[in-house]
Amino acid sequence: MFVLLAAVGCDGPLKVEAPERVRPHERVANDRYDPARSGTITGIVRWNGPVPVVEPVSVVGFRLGEPLVARPLPNPNAPRIANGGLGSAFVRLEGVDPRRAKPMSPVSVEVGLDADGIMIAGAVSRHRVLGVPLGSEIRLVNRIAGIGGIRARGAEFYSHLFPETDRGTTRGASRRGWTTFSSASGQFWAVADLFVAEHPYFANTDSDGRFRFEDVPDGEYELVVWHPHWRVAGHELDPESGVVARWKYQPAVEIRTTVRVGIGSIANVAMAMGPADFEVRP
């Protein structure tokens, strides 16, 4: 704990105590997990309606002595739709007792900032949004040629500035919930989200919008589908230069349904998102 000493008149120093730091969540033991009392959930997230037209981000870059050149980049939140399925959704179960959940081990992921934006790299592939178990390792890496910075807001709250390319640091995923990563070095469109969970029932949909949860303890749960919004709600300006430092996107869209898991059974779930879910309402 830090103590600030300040002189106040003739009454001597005044002690101002800093607030207590929030303690990280501790992992819960899976002492009630029983594979004999579990089932499976399989599902698909469909896109219901016309495929939206999402304009690319226009990024202006320059080199000394050369004219300004605009470079189009895909909007990081644009939906990926194939064969009627939504392949850019994140699905999770709510209401699971972590003591009854299947045990899981922490993993290591990389949150990398490059000239195109921010992506989270797992063991196999790169994602705009990814889920990890509580206690996992997060490696923040600057892939930009020069100074690059990554900012975290949400369950975690910090910023790191790296003076050179391929520099990084490691943080722990010690708090449950959502953390949003954005650029602290001018990549105003860049964004990625990490969901930290205390049970293993979360997934990115595949290219056709499908997902699967196995060894789910029997019971009734809420199945949540999450997708980021691609429309911009506003922006933050750099206080020194006055240029746009960060886009603020519209709030992410969630849809929910109740699912019942029986012992030894398979629960099939079909959910859908569409243009109406992403309408901006006053």
Order of alpha helices (4+ residues) and beta strands (2+ residues): beta-beta-beta-beta-beta-beta-beta-beta-beta-beta-beta-beta-beta-beta-beta-beta-beta-beta-beta-beta-beta-beta-beta-beta-beta
